[in-house]
Amino acid sequence: MATLVLTVVGGIVGGPVGAAIGAAIGQQVDAAIFAPKGREGPRLADLKVQASTYGQQIPKLFGTMRVAGSVIWATDLIERRSKRGGGKGRPSTTEYSYSVSLAVALSSRPAGGVGRIWADGNLLRGSSGTFQERCAFRWHDGSEDQAVDPLIASALGIGSASAFRGLAYAVFEDLELGAFGNRIPSLTFEVEADAGSIDAGLVGNNLLGEAGLCVGDWPFSGYAASGDRARDALGPLFDIDGVRLASGSDLWRLAPTGLAGASLALSDFREAGRGEAQADRAEQRRAPLSALPGSIRLRHYEPDRDFQLGQQSSRVAGGGVREERIDLPAVLSAGSARALAQRLARAVADGRETLIWHADLTALALPVGRVVTLADGSAWRLAGRTVRARDVLLELKRHAPLPAVELPAAPGISVPAPDWPDAVGTVHLFDLPNMGNPAASAPYILVAGAGSNDGWRGADCWLVAAPGAEPTPVGVLRPAAALGRLAAPLAAGAEDIFDLSNNLLVELVNPAMTFESVEDSALLGGANRAMVGGELLQFGIAEIVAPGIWRLSRLLRGRAGTASDAPHMPGTAFVLLDDPALLSLSEAAGGWVEAGGAVLQWAPRGGTALSDVAVPGSSRALRPLRPVHGQIRPDGAGGVTVRWIRRSRVDTGWRDHVDLPMGESREVWRIAISPPVAGIGPWERASPTLDIGAADLAGLPPGCFLEIRQAGDFALSPPLSLPLT
């Protein structure tokens, strides 16, 4: 630009000689301003390192970029403590949790918003906008009228807090740190500064503060401009895009050579009467092949790999063994990067050949950066000018750029963190029987939860023991291995033998859940245990019917004394018990629910919406098992002798010639007539036998039953019913 101005001024003042002197001075000025320097700029790795250093430079972001940013404000770690367990002589457990509030500056240029957020490489917030950990989040776009963040204002005081105008930043309030080892994780953000693609023109015009000054022709998805000077920020982008100082029909601007206008015939720029042959006017120079790199390796950010580093390389025709690496802090696809690498390799090869053209003063009208053609039709770019007396030496570089089109290229193995859509959570509670030794002293309440996809990360749970009571934290619920509901009715089945006539049709909450078939040996060893409503059963064969729907067969029914004569209806809850992710309420919490009316409240991780689930109050684990093998035999005197066999909730297996462990502190049996008859019964016995005399037996109406229950330490067993009349 200075060349043109000073040439015109010199021509007005001193004629052709003055024009030559002005052109020479202007060329020096242009060289000082626009001469290319080494490819500098931010190293790609630096854009992913979160910092909180005073004086840390914050880049200007264009398009869509993933950056770490700089922490500009933070609180100390906030510690919270809670107690779990305790009671009945058992020690309580004190648990500590931590959270933090912080503000992270991301762009020194206004930005529209934030998309995904990663914490330690895992998605903290997906494209749906849902956070995986609980926190409050606010975005400040960096406008000149943005207000002070209320949290920062409350911590520092409204008069001391800065609004950080012109700075786009994010604020986390009470970000829970339990999932990150109670430390502040490394956060990276997908910042959406501009909609659509960008180019060198958009970046240059913004940084130079003048519209229409810069033009670019190679699209990028995003760019991070940093550096102490505009040249430092624009250098990598302009070198890649081939931007040069060029003149158009209306103004001087920075633009790719191909957009500078139609190429000019060099023969038009010579004085009349000078007809030297082209060979006499040109001097051709070639750099040695050893001076050329053997290949160009372009490093960039790959959008198909969650903005991780990508690289594409291209061989330089006739080059040596040296590799030149170019770090471009821009987001572009693998195909676009490959095309750029080949374009750069071609430019390096073309730059080996230089043509020194001897012209006259009329050549001063040619701007540096313009493409000219020779008589043979070859295209050359004017790279420099030297004035010697009345001669002008033009330094020409061969110009044969590749077109700006993408080439087929693979981005490499993609290992992005899965970005799941919002999942619908489902939580069920199950009242488990006593399934081992020792005997339970509180209900066994099992909490199982899952989401409609693998993006559901669990839920925080609280127990409300009674209406109006204070919620008590009971733990974090993780996704269950298999949770669903019956898709078809399940008829009642016999205990302790294989049920081969019935099967379960289960519709799972998450179609990605699976089952496995097992051999009978594993089945008898306790494999594939599941709760269907209030029945504990096992299955040996699992077959998929449709996505998310399975047929389970070869069943063992009514395990641990949970047999029922009633069928299970469609919609009955189902859960696979062989799963460490299931949450069991503590004994203390189980004791609270015995009174009934308890409610479990849960909220998905990262969410605040609470859902209520009624806690079952049957306390099946506390109830002795129903007695079996009842017999009524005449005693020979007109009465009957009733006998039965007890079972134990401690051990449901049978032992040869050895009685089962009691499971209760003492043996007590309560027997009654159903329907009740005045004056006959009820009875209480300490052993499994009862004698009914002839007089009592004669006083019973037809249709009477004898109901036998074991009285345990905490509850009565289900009745064994025997017909008496």
Secondary structure, DSSP 8 states (H G I E B T S, - for coil): -HHHHHHHHHHHHHHHHHHHHHHHHHHHHHHHHH------S--GGGGG--B--TT----EEEEEEEE--EEEEE---EEEEEEEEEETTEEEEEEEEEEEEEEEEEESS---EEEEEEETTEEEE-TT--BSS--EEEEE---TT----HHHHHHH-TTT----TT-EEEEEEEEE-GGGTSS---EEEEEE-SSS-B-HHHHHHHHHT-TTSB---S-BSEEEE-SSSHHHHHHHHHHHHTEEEEE-SS-EEEEEGGGS-S-EEGGGSS-TT----HHHHEEEEE--GGGS-SEEEEEEEEGGGTTEEEEEEEE-TT--S-EEEEEEEEE--HHHHHHHHHHHHHHHHHHTEEEEEEE-GGGGGS-TT-EEE-TTS-EEEEEEEEEETTEEEEEEEE-----S--------------------EEEEEEEE---SSS--SS-EEEEEEEESSTT---EEEEEE-STT---EEEEEE-B-SSEEEESS-B----BSSEE-S--EEEEESSTT-------HHHHHTT-SEEEETTEEEEEEEEEEEETTEEEEEEEEEEETTT--SS-B-TT-EEEES--TT-EE--HHHHHHHTTS--EEEEEETT----EEEE-----GGGS----EEEEEEE-SSS-EEEEEE---SS--S--TT------SSS--EEEEEES-BTTB--EEESSSEEEE-HHHHHT--TT-EEEEEEB-SS-B---EEEE--
